[in-house]
Structures are given as C-alpha cells and as structure tokens.
Amino acid sequence: MSEVTIDVDDAVLAVVGALLGTTTPEDTVRAALRQVLVQRQRMAVMERMMVRSHERITDDSVDRWRKTPAWR
C-alpha cells in the first residue's frame, strides 16, 4: 500500500466518517475510496443490464417498464 499525504477538510472528513461508521481518518479515506469503486462497478453492471434488456425488446407495443410475469 502506498502512502500519500493530502490536505483534507476536517469537517467533511468528520461527516463522512460518521456516515461510514469509521473512527480514524485513514479508515474513512479507505472506506470512501472503496465505496466509490463499488458504486461505479454497480453502475456499470446496471448500464450493461439496461443495454441488454433494450436489445431483447424489439416489439414497440411492449411496455418496457412493465414487470413481466416472471417478476410475480
């Protein structure tokens, strides 16, 4: 793991630490970085799912937002 020195707004760090439930500045930064990575990965998966679902639906009369019987 590399060591980096940065200036961080103490108030923002405290708020983010409280939101993430971390106790040290180091843990807060690590958790925040991990959370950003996970969120971006989830967004990429959702985008791929949306593209794939659009590719499967070719009939314009089908309501794309209506749940199919498989959801019930």
PDB file of N, H, CA, C and O in Angstrom:
ATOM      1  N   MET A   1       0.855  -1.167   0.000  1.00  0.00           N
ATOM      2  CA  MET A   1       0.000   0.000   0.000  1.00  0.00           C
ATOM      3  C   MET A   1       0.901   1.229   0.000  1.00  0.00           C
ATOM      4  O   MET A   1       1.875   1.300   0.750  1.00  0.00           O
ATOM      5  N   SER A   2       0.570   2.179  -0.834  1.00  0.00           N
ATOM      6  H   SER A   2      -0.221   2.122  -1.443  1.00  0.00           H
ATOM      7  CA  SER A   2       1.382   3.392  -0.901  1.00  0.00           C
ATOM      8  C   SER A   2       0.901   4.402   0.134  1.00  0.00           C
ATOM      9  O   SER A   2      -0.241   4.358   0.592  1.00  0.00           O
ATOM     10  N   GLU A   3       1.795   5.302   0.485  1.00  0.00           N
ATOM     11  H   GLU A   3       2.723   5.337   0.113  1.00  0.00           H
ATOM     12  CA  GLU A   3       1.456   6.343   1.449  1.00  0.00           C
ATOM     13  C   GLU A   3       1.415   7.672   0.714  1.00  0.00           C
ATOM     14  O   GLU A   3       2.362   8.048   0.024  1.00  0.00           O
ATOM     15  N   VAL A   4       0.289   8.384   0.876  1.00  0.00           N
ATOM     16  H   VAL A   4      -0.480   8.079   1.436  1.00  0.00           H
ATOM     17  CA  VAL A   4       0.079   9.658   0.201  1.00  0.00           C
ATOM     18  C   VAL A   4      -0.301  10.687   1.255  1.00  0.00           C
ATOM     19  O   VAL A   4      -1.079  10.395   2.163  1.00  0.00           O
ATOM     20  N   THR A   5       0.242  11.879   1.133  1.00  0.00           N
ATOM     21  H   THR A   5       0.874  12.116   0.395  1.00  0.00           H
ATOM     22  CA  THR A   5      -0.097  12.958   2.049  1.00  0.00           C
ATOM     23  C   THR A   5      -0.935  13.982   1.302  1.00  0.00           C
ATOM     24  O   THR A   5      -0.526  14.499   0.262  1.00  0.00           O
ATOM     25  N   ILE A   6      -2.129  14.272   1.851  1.00  0.00           N
ATOM     26  H   ILE A   6      -2.462  13.852   2.696  1.00  0.00           H
ATOM     27  CA  ILE A   6      -3.024  15.255   1.227  1.00  0.00           C
ATOM     28  C   ILE A   6      -3.647  16.127   2.308  1.00  0.00           C
ATOM     29  O   ILE A   6      -3.701  15.745   3.478  1.00  0.00           O
ATOM     30  N   ASP A   7      -4.116  17.303   1.902  1.00  0.00           N
ATOM     31  H   ASP A   7      -4.072  17.613   0.952  1.00  0.00           H
ATOM     32  CA  ASP A   7      -4.868  18.164   2.805  1.00  0.00           C
ATOM     33  C   ASP A   7      -6.345  17.829   2.644  1.00  0.00           C
ATOM     34  O   ASP A   7      -6.864  17.775   1.529  1.00  0.00           O
ATOM     35  N   VAL A   8      -7.015  17.604   3.774  1.00  0.00           N
ATOM     36  H   VAL A   8      -6.593  17.648   4.680  1.00  0.00           H
ATOM     37  CA  VAL A   8      -8.424  17.225   3.753  1.00  0.00           C
ATOM     38  C   VAL A   8      -9.193  18.165   4.664  1.00  0.00           C
ATOM     39  O   VAL A   8      -8.719  18.522   5.742  1.00  0.00           O
ATOM     40  N   ASP A   9     -10.368  18.562   4.232  1.00  0.00           N
ATOM     41  H   ASP A   9     -10.753  18.272   3.356  1.00  0.00           H
ATOM     42  CA  ASP A   9     -11.252  19.393   5.043  1.00  0.00           C
ATOM     43  C   ASP A   9     -11.701  18.569   6.248  1.00  0.00           C
ATOM     44  O   ASP A   9     -12.361  17.543   6.090  1.00  0.00           O
ATOM     45  N   ASP A  10     -11.343  19.020   7.450  1.00  0.00           N
ATOM     46  H   ASP A  10     -10.807  19.854   7.578  1.00  0.00           H
ATOM     47  CA  ASP A  10     -11.647  18.264   8.666  1.00  0.00           C
ATOM     48  C   ASP A  10     -13.141  18.069   8.879  1.00  0.00           C
ATOM     49  O   ASP A  10     -13.568  17.007   9.332  1.00  0.00           O
ATOM     50  N   ALA A  11     -13.935  19.077   8.559  1.00  0.00           N
ATOM     51  H   ALA A  11     -13.588  19.940   8.190  1.00  0.00           H
ATOM     52  CA  ALA A  11     -15.382  18.965   8.747  1.00  0.00           C
ATOM     53  C   ALA A  11     -15.969  17.907   7.816  1.00  0.00           C
ATOM     54  O   ALA A  11     -16.800  17.098   8.228  1.00  0.00           O
ATOM     55  N   VAL A  12     -15.532  17.918   6.567  1.00  0.00           N
ATOM     56  H   VAL A  12     -14.856  18.575   6.232  1.00  0.00           H
ATOM     57  CA  VAL A  12     -16.016  16.922   5.598  1.00  0.00           C
ATOM     58  C   VAL A  12     -15.567  15.529   6.025  1.00  0.00           C
ATOM     59  O   VAL A  12     -16.344  14.576   5.958  1.00  0.00           O
ATOM     60  N   LEU A  13     -14.335  15.410   6.458  1.00  0.00           N
ATOM     61  H   LEU A  13     -13.704  16.184   6.513  1.00  0.00           H
ATOM     62  CA  LEU A  13     -13.813  14.126   6.910  1.00  0.00           C
ATOM     63  C   LEU A  13     -14.622  13.591   8.091  1.00  0.00           C
ATOM     64  O   LEU A  13     -14.911  12.396   8.157  1.00  0.00           O
ATOM     65  N   ALA A  14     -14.985  14.466   9.014  1.00  0.00           N
ATOM     66  H   ALA A  14     -14.751  15.436   8.961  1.00  0.00           H
ATOM     67  CA  ALA A  14     -15.775  14.051  10.174  1.00  0.00           C
ATOM     68  C   ALA A  14     -17.168  13.585   9.764  1.00  0.00           C
ATOM     69  O   ALA A  14     -17.663  12.577  10.269  1.00  0.00           O
ATOM     70  N   VAL A  15     -17.800  14.317   8.850  1.00  0.00           N
ATOM     71  H   VAL A  15     -17.398  15.136   8.440  1.00  0.00           H
ATOM     72  CA  VAL A  15     -19.144  13.941   8.397  1.00  0.00           C
ATOM     73  C   VAL A  15     -19.100  12.607   7.658  1.00  0.00           C
ATOM     74  O   VAL A  15     -19.929  11.731   7.904  1.00  0.00           O
ATOM     75  N   VAL A  16     -18.144  12.455   6.763  1.00  0.00           N
ATOM     76  H   VAL A  16     -17.471  13.166   6.564  1.00  0.00           H
ATOM     77  CA  VAL A  16     -18.027  11.205   6.007  1.00  0.00           C
ATOM     78  C   VAL A  16     -17.696  10.047   6.947  1.00  0.00           C
ATOM     79  O   VAL A  16     -18.214   8.942   6.786  1.00  0.00           O
ATOM     80  N   GLY A  17     -16.847  10.300   7.912  1.00  0.00           N
ATOM     81  H   GLY A  17     -16.426  11.197   8.043  1.00  0.00           H
ATOM     82  CA  GLY A  17     -16.531   9.266   8.898  1.00  0.00           C
ATOM     83  C   GLY A  17     -17.761   8.826   9.670  1.00  0.00           C
ATOM     84  O   GLY A  17     -17.945   7.636   9.928  1.00  0.00           O
ATOM     85  N   ALA A  18     -18.603   9.781  10.041  1.00  0.00           N
ATOM     86  H   ALA A  18     -18.453  10.747   9.832  1.00  0.00           H
ATOM     87  CA  ALA A  18     -19.840   9.439  10.748  1.00  0.00           C
ATOM     88  C   ALA A  18     -20.783   8.651   9.841  1.00  0.00           C
ATOM     89  O   ALA A  18     -21.417   7.693  10.284  1.00  0.00           O
ATOM     90  N   LEU A  19     -20.876   9.052   8.580  1.00  0.00           N
ATOM     91  H   LEU A  19     -20.361   9.830   8.220  1.00  0.00           H
ATOM     92  CA  LEU A  19     -21.746   8.342   7.635  1.00  0.00           C
ATOM     93  C   LEU A  19     -21.275   6.913   7.387  1.00  0.00           C
ATOM     94  O   LEU A  19     -22.086   5.994   7.275  1.00  0.00           O
ATOM     95  N   LEU A  20     -19.967   6.737   7.305  1.00  0.00           N
ATOM     96  H   LEU A  20     -19.309   7.483   7.397  1.00  0.00           H
ATOM     97  CA  LEU A  20     -19.414   5.415   7.019  1.00  0.00           C
ATOM     98  C   LEU A  20     -19.191   4.585   8.280  1.00  0.00           C
ATOM     99  O   LEU A  20     -18.957   3.379   8.197  1.00  0.00           O
ATOM    100  N   GLY A  21     -19.262   5.218   9.431  1.00  0.00           N
ATOM    101  H   GLY A  21     -19.452   6.198   9.498  1.00  0.00           H
ATOM    102  CA  GLY A  21     -19.057   4.497  10.682  1.00  0.00           C
ATOM    103  C   GLY A  21     -17.601   4.178  10.963  1.00  0.00           C
ATOM    104  O   GLY A  21     -17.295   3.185  11.624  1.00  0.00           O
ATOM    105  N   THR A  22     -16.705   5.013  10.465  1.00  0.00           N
ATOM    106  H   THR A  22     -16.953   5.819   9.928  1.00  0.00           H
ATOM    107  CA  THR A  22     -15.276   4.800  10.694  1.00  0.00           C
ATOM    108  C   THR A  22     -14.806   5.686  11.843  1.00  0.00           C
ATOM    109  O   THR A  22     -15.455   6.673  12.189  1.00  0.00           O
ATOM    110  N   THR A  23     -13.672   5.317  12.427  1.00  0.00           N
ATOM    111  H   THR A  23     -13.146   4.514  12.146  1.00  0.00           H
ATOM    112  CA  THR A  23     -13.196   6.050  13.602  1.00  0.00           C
ATOM    113  C   THR A  23     -11.917   6.833  13.358  1.00  0.00           C
ATOM    114  O   THR A  23     -11.630   7.786  14.082  1.00  0.00           O
ATOM    115  N   THR A  24     -11.149   6.448  12.355  1.00  0.00           N
ATOM    116  H   THR A  24     -11.382   5.674  11.767  1.00  0.00           H
ATOM    117  CA  THR A  24      -9.896   7.159  12.084  1.00  0.00           C
ATOM    118  C   THR A  24      -9.948   7.785  10.695  1.00  0.00           C
ATOM    119  O   THR A  24     -10.674   7.308   9.823  1.00  0.00           O
ATOM    120  N   PRO A  25      -9.183   8.844  10.489  1.00  0.00           N
ATOM    121  CA  PRO A  25      -9.142   9.455   9.156  1.00  0.00           C
ATOM    122  C   PRO A  25      -8.687   8.471   8.074  1.00  0.00           C
ATOM    123  O   PRO A  25      -9.212   8.480   6.960  1.00  0.00           O
ATOM    124  N   GLU A  26      -7.717   7.629   8.405  1.00  0.00           N
ATOM    125  H   GLU A  26      -7.291   7.621   9.310  1.00  0.00           H
ATOM    126  CA  GLU A  26      -7.224   6.651   7.433  1.00  0.00           C
ATOM    127  C   GLU A  26      -8.328   5.681   7.026  1.00  0.00           C
ATOM    128  O   GLU A  26      -8.511   5.398   5.842  1.00  0.00           O
ATOM    129  N   ASP A  27      -9.063   5.172   8.017  1.00  0.00           N
ATOM    130  H   ASP A  27      -8.915   5.402   8.979  1.00  0.00           H
ATOM    131  CA  ASP A  27     -10.167   4.253   7.718  1.00  0.00           C
ATOM    132  C   ASP A  27     -11.261   4.939   6.907  1.00  0.00           C
ATOM    133  O   ASP A  27     -11.863   4.328   6.025  1.00  0.00           O
ATOM    134  N   THR A  28     -11.514   6.206   7.209  1.00  0.00           N
ATOM    135  H   THR A  28     -11.024   6.703   7.926  1.00  0.00           H
ATOM    136  CA  THR A  28     -12.538   6.958   6.482  1.00  0.00           C
ATOM    137  C   THR A  28     -12.171   7.098   5.014  1.00  0.00           C
ATOM    138  O   THR A  28     -13.005   6.871   4.138  1.00  0.00           O
ATOM    139  N   VAL A  29     -10.933   7.470   4.745  1.00  0.00           N
ATOM    140  H   VAL A  29     -10.255   7.655   5.457  1.00  0.00           H
ATOM    141  CA  VAL A  29     -10.495   7.640   3.354  1.00  0.00           C
ATOM    142  C   VAL A  29     -10.521   6.302   2.628  1.00  0.00           C
ATOM    143  O   VAL A  29     -10.983   6.228   1.489  1.00  0.00           O
ATOM    144  N   ARG A  30     -10.035   5.252   3.266  1.00  0.00           N
ATOM    145  H   ARG A  30      -9.659   5.312   4.191  1.00  0.00           H
ATOM    146  CA  ARG A  30     -10.043   3.926   2.628  1.00  0.00           C
ATOM    147  C   ARG A  30     -11.473   3.471   2.326  1.00  0.00           C
ATOM    148  O   ARG A  30     -11.758   2.986   1.231  1.00  0.00           O
ATOM    149  N   ALA A  31     -12.363   3.630   3.300  1.00  0.00           N
ATOM    150  H   ALA A  31     -12.132   4.023   4.190  1.00  0.00           H
ATOM    151  CA  ALA A  31     -13.754   3.209   3.105  1.00  0.00           C
ATOM    152  C   ALA A  31     -14.436   4.029   2.017  1.00  0.00           C
ATOM    153  O   ALA A  31     -15.202   3.491   1.218  1.00  0.00           O
ATOM    154  N   ALA A  32     -14.161   5.324   1.985  1.00  0.00           N
ATOM    155  H   ALA A  32     -13.539   5.762   2.634  1.00  0.00           H
ATOM    156  CA  ALA A  32     -14.766   6.184   0.964  1.00  0.00           C
ATOM    157  C   ALA A  32     -14.279   5.793  -0.430  1.00  0.00           C
ATOM    158  O   ALA A  32     -15.067   5.749  -1.374  1.00  0.00           O
ATOM    159  N   LEU A  33     -12.998   5.514  -0.561  1.00  0.00           N
ATOM    160  H   LEU A  33     -12.357   5.550   0.206  1.00  0.00           H
ATOM    161  CA  LEU A  33     -12.459   5.093  -1.860  1.00  0.00           C
ATOM    162  C   LEU A  33     -13.070   3.767  -2.301  1.00  0.00           C
ATOM    163  O   LEU A  33     -13.434   3.602  -3.466  1.00  0.00           O
ATOM    164  N   ARG A  34     -13.182   2.819  -1.362  1.00  0.00           N
ATOM    165  H   ARG A  34     -12.887   2.953  -0.416  1.00  0.00           H
ATOM    166  CA  ARG A  34     -13.802   1.533  -1.691  1.00  0.00           C
ATOM    167  C   ARG A  34     -15.253   1.708  -2.103  1.00  0.00           C
ATOM    168  O   ARG A  34     -15.721   1.066  -3.043  1.00  0.00           O
ATOM    169  N   GLN A  35     -15.965   2.583  -1.393  1.00  0.00           N
ATOM    170  H   GLN A  35     -15.584   3.104  -0.629  1.00  0.00           H
ATOM    171  CA  GLN A  35     -17.376   2.797  -1.691  1.00  0.00           C
ATOM    172  C   GLN A  35     -17.559   3.412  -3.083  1.00  0.00           C
ATOM    173  O   GLN A  35     -18.481   3.036  -3.807  1.00  0.00           O
ATOM    174  N   VAL A  36     -16.705   4.334  -3.454  1.00  0.00           N
ATOM    175  H   VAL A  36     -15.956   4.639  -2.866  1.00  0.00           H
ATOM    176  CA  VAL A  36     -16.783   4.919  -4.798  1.00  0.00           C
ATOM    177  C   VAL A  36     -16.549   3.840  -5.847  1.00  0.00           C
ATOM    178  O   VAL A  36     -17.264   3.784  -6.847  1.00  0.00           O
ATOM    179  N   LEU A  37     -15.564   2.991  -5.631  1.00  0.00           N
ATOM    180  H   LEU A  37     -14.983   3.037  -4.819  1.00  0.00           H
ATOM    181  CA  LEU A  37     -15.271   1.919  -6.574  1.00  0.00           C
ATOM    182  C   LEU A  37     -16.456   0.965  -6.714  1.00  0.00           C
ATOM    183  O   LEU A  37     -16.842   0.617  -7.830  1.00  0.00           O
ATOM    184  N   VAL A  38     -17.026   0.547  -5.605  1.00  0.00           N
ATOM    185  H   VAL A  38     -16.712   0.829  -4.699  1.00  0.00           H
ATOM    186  CA  VAL A  38     -18.172  -0.371  -5.633  1.00  0.00           C
ATOM    187  C   VAL A  38     -19.363   0.279  -6.327  1.00  0.00           C
ATOM    188  O   VAL A  38     -20.053  -0.368  -7.114  1.00  0.00           O
ATOM    189  N   GLN A  39     -19.606   1.543  -6.042  1.00  0.00           N
ATOM    190  H   GLN A  39     -19.046   2.069  -5.402  1.00  0.00           H
ATOM    191  CA  GLN A  39     -20.728   2.242  -6.669  1.00  0.00           C
ATOM    192  C   GLN A  39     -20.543   2.314  -8.182  1.00  0.00           C
ATOM    193  O   GLN A  39     -21.496   2.089  -8.928  1.00  0.00           O
ATOM    194  N   ARG A  40     -19.349   2.618  -8.639  1.00  0.00           N
ATOM    195  H   ARG A  40     -18.575   2.800  -8.033  1.00  0.00           H
ATOM    196  CA  ARG A  40     -19.090   2.690 -10.082  1.00  0.00           C
ATOM    197  C   ARG A  40     -19.243   1.315 -10.732  1.00  0.00           C
ATOM    198  O   ARG A  40     -19.736   1.207 -11.855  1.00  0.00           O
ATOM    199  N   GLN A  41     -18.821   0.268 -10.027  1.00  0.00           N
ATOM    200  H   GLN A  41     -18.421   0.355  -9.115  1.00  0.00           H
ATOM    201  CA  GLN A  41     -18.989  -1.081 -10.562  1.00  0.00           C
ATOM    202  C   GLN A  41     -20.471  -1.427 -10.683  1.00  0.00           C
ATOM    203  O   GLN A  41     -20.895  -2.007 -11.682  1.00  0.00           O
ATOM    204  N   ARG A  42     -21.251  -1.073  -9.676  1.00  0.00           N
ATOM    205  H   ARG A  42     -20.906  -0.602  -8.864  1.00  0.00           H
ATOM    206  CA  ARG A  42     -22.697  -1.327  -9.731  1.00  0.00           C
ATOM    207  C   ARG A  42     -23.346  -0.554 -10.872  1.00  0.00           C
ATOM    208  O   ARG A  42     -24.214  -1.078 -11.570  1.00  0.00           O
ATOM    209  N   MET A  43     -22.926   0.684 -11.059  1.00  0.00           N
ATOM    210  H   MET A  43     -22.221   1.110 -10.493  1.00  0.00           H
ATOM    211  CA  MET A  43     -23.477   1.485 -12.150  1.00  0.00           C
ATOM    212  C   MET A  43     -23.150   0.857 -13.503  1.00  0.00           C
ATOM    213  O   MET A  43     -23.989   0.856 -14.404  1.00  0.00           O
ATOM    214  N   ALA A  44     -21.949   0.328 -13.649  1.00  0.00           N
ATOM    215  H   ALA A  44     -21.268   0.328 -12.917  1.00  0.00           H
ATOM    216  CA  ALA A  44     -21.560  -0.318 -14.906  1.00  0.00           C
ATOM    217  C   ALA A  44     -22.400  -1.565 -15.149  1.00  0.00           C
ATOM    218  O   ALA A  44     -22.813  -1.824 -16.280  1.00  0.00           O
ATOM    219  N   VAL A  45     -22.656  -2.334 -14.101  1.00  0.00           N
ATOM    220  H   VAL A  45     -22.321  -2.123 -13.183  1.00  0.00           H
ATOM    221  CA  VAL A  45     -23.499  -3.527 -14.236  1.00  0.00           C
ATOM    222  C   VAL A  45     -24.913  -3.124 -14.632  1.00  0.00           C
ATOM    223  O   VAL A  45     -25.504  -3.733 -15.523  1.00  0.00           O
ATOM    224  N   MET A  46     -25.457  -2.108 -13.979  1.00  0.00           N
ATOM    225  H   MET A  46     -24.977  -1.613 -13.255  1.00  0.00           H
ATOM    226  CA  MET A  46     -26.809  -1.652 -14.309  1.00  0.00           C
ATOM    227  C   MET A  46     -26.875  -1.155 -15.751  1.00  0.00           C
ATOM    228  O   MET A  46     -27.847  -1.422 -16.458  1.00  0.00           O
ATOM    229  N   GLU A  47     -25.857  -0.445 -16.180  1.00  0.00           N
ATOM    230  H   GLU A  47     -25.067  -0.229 -15.606  1.00  0.00           H
ATOM    231  CA  GLU A  47     -25.839   0.049 -17.558  1.00  0.00           C
ATOM    232  C   GLU A  47     -25.820  -1.112 -18.548  1.00  0.00           C
ATOM    233  O   GLU A  47     -26.531  -1.090 -19.553  1.00  0.00           O
ATOM    234  N   ARG A  48     -24.999  -2.130 -18.258  1.00  0.00           N
ATOM    235  H   ARG A  48     -24.422  -2.148 -17.442  1.00  0.00           H
ATOM    236  CA  ARG A  48     -24.969  -3.303 -19.140  1.00  0.00           C
ATOM    237  C   ARG A  48     -26.318  -4.005 -19.161  1.00  0.00           C
ATOM    238  O   ARG A  48     -26.770  -4.446 -20.219  1.00  0.00           O
ATOM    239  N   MET A  49     -26.967  -4.115 -18.008  1.00  0.00           N
ATOM    240  H   MET A  49     -26.600  -3.757 -17.149  1.00  0.00           H
ATOM    241  CA  MET A  49     -28.285  -4.751 -17.947  1.00  0.00           C
ATOM    242  C   MET A  49     -29.306  -3.964 -18.759  1.00  0.00           C
ATOM    243  O   MET A  49     -30.131  -4.551 -19.459  1.00  0.00           O
ATOM    244  N   MET A  50     -29.252  -2.644 -18.667  1.00  0.00           N
ATOM    245  H   MET A  50     -28.581  -2.168 -18.098  1.00  0.00           H
ATOM    246  CA  MET A  50     -30.192  -1.815 -19.415  1.00  0.00           C
ATOM    247  C   MET A  50     -29.969  -1.967 -20.916  1.00  0.00           C
ATOM    248  O   MET A  50     -30.927  -2.055 -21.684  1.00  0.00           O
ATOM    249  N   VAL A  51     -28.715  -1.995 -21.329  1.00  0.00           N
ATOM    250  H   VAL A  51     -27.936  -1.923 -20.705  1.00  0.00           H
ATOM    251  CA  VAL A  51     -28.411  -2.154 -22.753  1.00  0.00           C
ATOM    252  C   VAL A  51     -28.895  -3.514 -23.234  1.00  0.00           C
ATOM    253  O   VAL A  51     -29.504  -3.617 -24.299  1.00  0.00           O
ATOM    254  N   ARG A  52     -28.631  -4.552 -22.458  1.00  0.00           N
ATOM    255  H   ARG A  52     -28.137  -4.469 -21.593  1.00  0.00           H
ATOM    256  CA  ARG A  52     -29.050  -5.900 -22.860  1.00  0.00           C
ATOM    257  C   ARG A  52     -30.563  -6.025 -22.899  1.00  0.00           C
ATOM    258  O   ARG A  52     -31.102  -6.656 -23.807  1.00  0.00           O
ATOM    259  N   SER A  53     -31.256  -5.442 -21.941  1.00  0.00           N
ATOM    260  H   SER A  53     -30.818  -4.929 -21.203  1.00  0.00           H
ATOM    261  CA  SER A  53     -32.718  -5.548 -21.931  1.00  0.00           C
ATOM    262  C   SER A  53     -33.305  -4.799 -23.118  1.00  0.00           C
ATOM    263  O   SER A  53     -34.307  -5.230 -23.688  1.00  0.00           O
ATOM    264  N   HIS A  54     -32.698  -3.696 -23.491  1.00  0.00           N
ATOM    265  H   HIS A  54     -31.884  -3.346 -23.028  1.00  0.00           H
ATOM    266  CA  HIS A  54     -33.171  -2.939 -24.654  1.00  0.00           C
ATOM    267  C   HIS A  54     -32.950  -3.738 -25.935  1.00  0.00           C
ATOM    268  O   HIS A  54     -33.770  -3.683 -26.852  1.00  0.00           O
ATOM    269  N   GLU A  55     -31.861  -4.469 -25.999  1.00  0.00           N
ATOM    270  H   GLU A  55     -31.195  -4.514 -25.254  1.00  0.00           H
ATOM    271  CA  GLU A  55     -31.574  -5.267 -27.188  1.00  0.00           C
ATOM    272  C   GLU A  55     -32.578  -6.396 -27.357  1.00  0.00           C
ATOM    273  O   GLU A  55     -32.903  -6.769 -28.484  1.00  0.00           O
ATOM    274  N   ARG A  56     -33.079  -6.949 -26.246  1.00  0.00           N
ATOM    275  H   ARG A  56     -32.815  -6.646 -25.330  1.00  0.00           H
ATOM    276  CA  ARG A  56     -34.013  -8.063 -26.322  1.00  0.00           C
ATOM    277  C   ARG A  56     -35.417  -7.627 -26.698  1.00  0.00           C
ATOM    278  O   ARG A  56     -36.165  -8.407 -27.289  1.00  0.00           O
ATOM    279  N   ILE A  57     -35.790  -6.407 -26.371  1.00  0.00           N
ATOM    280  H   ILE A  57     -35.183  -5.773 -25.891  1.00  0.00           H
ATOM    281  CA  ILE A  57     -37.143  -5.930 -26.637  1.00  0.00           C
ATOM    282  C   ILE A  57     -37.147  -5.243 -27.994  1.00  0.00           C
ATOM    283  O   ILE A  57     -36.588  -4.160 -28.159  1.00  0.00           O
ATOM    284  N   THR A  58     -37.783  -5.885 -28.955  1.00  0.00           N
ATOM    285  H   THR A  58     -38.237  -6.766 -28.821  1.00  0.00           H
ATOM    286  CA  THR A  58     -37.833  -5.316 -30.301  1.00  0.00           C
ATOM    287  C   THR A  58     -39.232  -4.879 -30.676  1.00  0.00           C
ATOM    288  O   THR A  58     -39.409  -4.123 -31.631  1.00  0.00           O
ATOM    289  N   ASP A  59     -40.237  -5.345 -29.934  1.00  0.00           N
ATOM    290  H   ASP A  59     -40.093  -5.959 -29.158  1.00  0.00           H
ATOM    291  CA  ASP A  59     -41.624  -5.005 -30.232  1.00  0.00           C
ATOM    292  C   ASP A  59     -41.955  -3.677 -29.561  1.00  0.00           C
ATOM    293  O   ASP A  59     -41.914  -3.583 -28.334  1.00  0.00           O
ATOM    294  N   ASP A  60     -42.283  -2.651 -30.341  1.00  0.00           N
ATOM    295  H   ASP A  60     -42.317  -2.728 -31.338  1.00  0.00           H
ATOM    296  CA  ASP A  60     -42.577  -1.332 -29.785  1.00  0.00           C
ATOM    297  C   ASP A  60     -43.875  -1.299 -28.994  1.00  0.00           C
ATOM    298  O   ASP A  60     -44.094  -0.373 -28.213  1.00  0.00           O
ATOM    299  N   SER A  61     -44.741  -2.288 -29.179  1.00  0.00           N
ATOM    300  H   SER A  61     -44.563  -3.041 -29.813  1.00  0.00           H
ATOM    301  CA  SER A  61     -46.002  -2.302 -28.442  1.00  0.00           C
ATOM    302  C   SER A  61     -45.818  -2.784 -27.007  1.00  0.00           C
ATOM    303  O   SER A  61     -46.727  -2.652 -26.188  1.00  0.00           O
ATOM    304  N   VAL A  62     -44.656  -3.337 -26.700  1.00  0.00           N
ATOM    305  H   VAL A  62     -43.918  -3.445 -27.366  1.00  0.00           H
ATOM    306  CA  VAL A  62     -44.392  -3.836 -25.353  1.00  0.00           C
ATOM    307  C   VAL A  62     -43.963  -2.675 -24.468  1.00  0.00           C
ATOM    308  O   VAL A  62     -43.091  -1.886 -24.831  1.00  0.00           O
ATOM    309  N   ASP A  63     -44.590  -2.584 -23.304  1.00  0.00           N
ATOM    310  H   ASP A  63     -45.299  -3.225 -23.008  1.00  0.00           H
ATOM    311  CA  ASP A  63     -44.206  -1.558 -22.333  1.00  0.00           C
ATOM    312  C   ASP A  63     -42.932  -2.029 -21.643  1.00  0.00           C
ATOM    313  O   ASP A  63     -42.967  -2.997 -20.884  1.00  0.00           O
ATOM    314  N   ARG A  64     -41.827  -1.373 -21.890  1.00  0.00           N
ATOM    315  H   ARG A  64     -41.799  -0.587 -22.508  1.00  0.00           H
ATOM    316  CA  ARG A  64     -40.531  -1.808 -21.354  1.00  0.00           C
ATOM    317  C   ARG A  64     -40.449  -1.699 -19.838  1.00  0.00           C
ATOM    318  O   ARG A  64     -39.631  -2.376 -19.215  1.00  0.00           O
ATOM    319  N   TRP A  65     -41.272  -0.869 -19.245  1.00  0.00           N
ATOM    320  H   TRP A  65     -41.937  -0.319 -19.751  1.00  0.00           H
ATOM    321  CA  TRP A  65     -41.191  -0.648 -17.805  1.00  0.00           C
ATOM    322  C   TRP A  65     -42.168  -1.513 -17.025  1.00  0.00           C
ATOM    323  O   TRP A  65     -42.156  -1.494 -15.795  1.00  0.00           O
ATOM    324  N   ARG A  66     -43.004  -2.261 -17.705  1.00  0.00           N
ATOM    325  H   ARG A  66     -43.014  -2.277 -18.705  1.00  0.00           H
ATOM    326  CA  ARG A  66     -43.976  -3.116 -17.031  1.00  0.00           C
ATOM    327  C   ARG A  66     -43.306  -4.432 -16.651  1.00  0.00           C
ATOM    328  O   ARG A  66     -42.570  -5.017 -17.445  1.00  0.00           O
ATOM    329  N   LYS A  67     -43.567  -4.888 -15.441  1.00  0.00           N
ATOM    330  H   LYS A  67     -44.165  -4.413 -14.796  1.00  0.00           H
ATOM    331  CA  LYS A  67     -42.980  -6.142 -14.993  1.00  0.00           C
ATOM    332  C   LYS A  67     -43.617  -7.305 -15.736  1.00  0.00           C
ATOM    333  O   LYS A  67     -44.824  -7.330 -15.975  1.00  0.00           O
ATOM    334  N   THR A  68     -42.792  -8.248 -16.087  1.00  0.00           N
ATOM    335  H   THR A  68     -41.811  -8.228 -15.893  1.00  0.00           H
ATOM    336  CA  THR A  68     -43.278  -9.438 -16.772  1.00  0.00           C
ATOM    337  C   THR A  68     -43.788 -10.432 -15.733  1.00  0.00           C
ATOM    338  O   THR A  68     -43.528 -10.251 -14.543  1.00  0.00           O
ATOM    339  N   PRO A  69     -44.508 -11.482 -16.149  1.00  0.00           N
ATOM    340  CA  PRO A  69     -44.983 -12.487 -15.192  1.00  0.00           C
ATOM    341  C   PRO A  69     -43.857 -13.124 -14.385  1.00  0.00           C
ATOM    342  O   PRO A  69     -44.091 -13.611 -13.279  1.00  0.00           O
ATOM    343  N   ALA A  70     -42.647 -13.125 -14.919  1.00  0.00           N
ATOM    344  H   ALA A  70     -42.458 -12.729 -15.818  1.00  0.00           H
ATOM    345  CA  ALA A  70     -41.522 -13.714 -14.191  1.00  0.00           C
ATOM    346  C   ALA A  70     -41.228 -12.969 -12.896  1.00  0.00           C
ATOM    347  O   ALA A  70     -40.640 -13.548 -11.982  1.00  0.00           O
ATOM    348  N   TRP A  71     -41.617 -11.710 -12.791  1.00  0.00           N
ATOM    349  H   TRP A  71     -42.094 -11.239 -13.533  1.00  0.00           H
ATOM    350  CA  TRP A  71     -41.380 -10.914 -11.586  1.00  0.00           C
ATOM    351  C   TRP A  71     -42.374 -11.241 -10.484  1.00  0.00           C
ATOM    352  O   TRP A  71     -42.125 -10.935  -9.318  1.00  0.00           O
ATOM    353  N   ARG A  72     -43.478 -11.849 -10.830  1.00  0.00           N
ATOM    354  H   ARG A  72     -43.679 -12.098 -11.777  1.00  0.00           H
ATOM    355  CA  ARG A  72     -44.538 -12.091  -9.831  1.00  0.00           C
ATOM    356  C   ARG A  72     -44.305 -13.324  -9.024  1.00  0.00           C
ATOM    357  O   ARG A  72     -45.110 -13.652  -8.152  1.00  0.00           O
TER     358      ARG A  72
END
